[in-house]
């Protein structure tokens, strides 16, 4: 099971909505740094980011009602995070051709190691609360405005799910799973 999750999480696309300084959706896909053509906004490049979701605990399909209930609870928890200046939160979704899960990306100043550590700790605690196998962690690549490093970081899964991939921005993929919509809650 974990080898399948490792492969799926490492290969997945993700999208961020409402990123400060950017209108529209930022779509990301795994790719070589040389494939990056679109620059990330300054708000992303100045941040260390973490993605958290609450759907499908431990990668096992849950009912729509259960997924909606846990996502709404995650919204409440995200809203209660004590965010200092330089921090921001944006709706997020991870997706592929036949899978999609909503969540949030939580950003803190990349140069503030204390903020990075405390944000990682808070996001991993939420991931454990919602029985998530892993989170995503994103960092800018020095001297490159068009690529990020995304790490799959285990939470309740073993380190076997961990993976490092480069991400580049992409245009909206031609799949219904890439349709941007925001939970009205």
C-alpha positions, -999 to 999 in steps of 0.1 A, spaced: 0 0 0 27 25 10 47 19 -23 15 28 -42 10 59 -21 46 69 -25 43 67 -63 9 85 -64 19 113 -41 52 119 -59 35 120 -93 5 141 -84 -3 176 -95 -14 203 -72 -31 237 -74 -32 267 -52 -59 294 -52 -58 328 -37 -21 331 -34 -11 366 -24 1 386 -54 -14 362 -79 -48 362 -96 -62 329 -105 -49 293 -99 -13 282 -97 -11 247 -112 21 227 -103 34 194 -118 65 174 -112 92 182 -138 128 190 -143 140 225 -133 148 231 -170 111 226 -178 100 256 -157 89 285 -178 66 305 -155 80 323 -125 64 318 -91 50 349 -74 72 367 -49 49 355 -21 57 319 -29 94 324 -34 96 342 0 78 313 18 83 278 31 50 261 24 31 231 38 1 214 23 -25 196 45 -56 177 37 -82 158 57 -98 135 31 -93 97 29 -75 89 61 -43 69 55 -50 69 17 -81 47 22 -113 59 4 -138 74 29 -174 83 21 -182 117 7 -200 126 39 -171 116 60 -146 135 38 -168 166 38 -172 165 76 -134 162 82 -127 189 56 -150 213 74 -133 205 107 -99 212 90 -113 245 79 -120 254 115 -86 243 126 -68 262 99 -88 294 108 -76 290 144 -39 288 136 -21 318 151 -6 333 119 21 360 124 30 386 98 45 370 67 23 340 71 -6 332 47 -30 304 39 -45 295 5 -70 268 -6 -52 238 -22 -61 207 -41 -40 177 -50 -51 158 -81 -44 134 -110 -66 121 -138 -89 102 -115 -84 116 -80 -87 150 -62 -85 160 -26 -90 196 -12 -69 211 15 -48 241 23 -13 254 18 1 272 49 31 295 42 56 310 65 87 332 59 114 309 43 142 327 62 126 323 97 138 288 108 118 291 140 86 298 121 94 270 96 99 245 125 67 256 144 46 256 112 59 221 103 50 209 138 15 225 136 8 210 102 20 176 111 -1 177 143 -32 185 121 -22 157 97 -21 132 126 -54 145 139 -70 138 105 -52 105 101 -31 116 71 -2 95 60 19 125 49 20 162 41 37 181 13 65 206 21 76 231 -5 107 252 -6 120 276 -32 152 265 -51 179 291 -47 185 313 -77 155 298 -96 122 316 -98 105 289 -119 109 258 -98 101 246 -63 112 215 -43 82 195 -30 88 169 -4 63 143 6 69 141 44 55 111 63 32 117 92 14 84 102 29 65 73 64 51 74 93 71 58 89 48 28 63 73 14 88 102 15 97 116 -19 115 147 -32 104 161 -66 109 193 -84 77 212 -93 71 236 -122 41 256 -130 19 244 -158 -12 255 -176 -45 240 -164 -44 202 -172 -71 189 -194 -90 169 -168 -121 176 -148 -102 171 -116 -83 203 -123 -114 224 -123 -110 252 -98 -137 256 -72 -136 268 -37 -155 252 -8 -180 279 2 -176 270 39 
